[in-house]
Amino acid sequence: MLPPAAGSERILVGPELSDDAAVVRLPTTDGSEGPRLVLTTDTIAPLVDEPEAFGAIAAANAMSDVWAMGGQPLWALNLVFFPNDQLPLSILRRIMVGARDKCAEAKVSIVGGHTVRNGDLKFGLAVTGMIDPGQRRALANTRALPGQVLVLSKALGTGVIGTAIKKQAASPAQIAAATASMTRLNDVAAALACKHGATACTDVTGFGLLGHLRNILRGSRLRAQIDLHRLPILPGALELLAAGHYPGGSKANLEHVEGSLLRRYSSNDADAAARTRLAADAQTSGGLLVSLRVEEAERMLEELRSSGHPAAIIGELLPAKPAQIGQVELRSGR
C-alpha cells in the first residue's frame, strides 16, 4: 500500500475508488478554500483511419473525464507516441489539428505537450479543469443513492465497430455512426446532469458499461438492475458482434465482472446474451452514465434526446447487503 500523497488534505477525490479523474483543492495564502481543480490524462490507439478524426476522438475521450466529475475542462497538453520511422510527420500534424479543433469546440486551449518516438502510434491529452464554485460536490463514484435511476447518454458498440474497422468489415455507414458518436463531446450531457441534480457520474470507456457501473456500485455500496433492451446501441454493432468482431479487451471486461452478474434471462435468449456482451464492450469516448432521481432523469432524457443524444434510462440503483455490493441484475425486458 502506497503512503498518502503529499498534501493529501487537499485531495478531495483520489484514485482509491477508481474515479475518472482526481479532484484537488488549490492552497491559498489566507486559509480560505481555494478553487477545485480536476486532473486527468488519457491516450488511445487509432480506431479510425482518418488522422483528423483520430485526433478529435482522442481529445473528446480525454476531456470526458473532467465532465464526468462535474467539472469544466480548461487547458490540455498533447501526449504523443509516434513511430516517425514508419509514418510521415504530416500524419502527426493532421492528428494534432483534429485534436486542436475538437478542443476549440470545447473552449479548451492546448498549451503544450510531449512527444516520444514509439513503435506504436498513440495520442491523447493531459487535461486540467475546474469545478464551478456553485456546485457543492464532484460527481464521484461514492455519491450514488438507492432509488436513483441510471441514464446513459451515448450508444454502445465502439469497441466492436473499431475491431471490424481494423478487419475492413465495417460499412461506411457504421464507421460514420461510430465516428460521430466518439467525436461528440460530453459537455451537454454533463451540464444537464448537474442541472438535474445528479449525484454520481462516470464516462463509459475502456472498462465498458458494466465495469464502470461496478465502480459506482462499489464506491456507493449499492447494487443495480439493468434492462438490456433499453441499452442504446450503435447501428450495426449487434450484427458485427454476431459475425465475430469482439475485441480482446471487451472479452476481458466480461470475464472480470462475470462474478457480479445475475442473468435474469433465459439461457437461449441470444439477443439478451449479445446485449450483455455489448454492455462489457470496451468503449472509446463513450457516453456518461449518470445517477439521479427518476423525475429529474426523465427531464434530462428529454433534453438529451432533443439535442441529438441517443440516450436512455437503462436501470435503477438498489440498496445492498454487504454480500450484494457491486451486483448487477441483467433483465431482458421481454
Secondary structure, DSSP 8 states (H G I E B T S, - for coil): -----TTGGGEEE-TTTT-SSEEEE---SSSS---EEEEEEEEE--SSS-HHHHHHHHHHHHHHHHHHTT-EEEEEEEEEEE-TTTS-HHHHHHHHHHHHHHHHHTT-EEEEEEEEE-SS-EEEEEEEEEE-TT--S---GGG--TT-EEEE-S-B-HHHHHHHHHTT-S-HHHHHHHHHHHHS-SHHHHHHHHHTT--EEEE--TTHHHHHHHHHHHHHTEEEEEEGGG--B-TTHHHHHHTT---HHHHHHHHHHGGGEEEES-TT-HHHHHHHHHHT---SS--EEEEE-HHHHHHHHHHHHHTT---EEEEEEEE--GGGTT-EEEE---
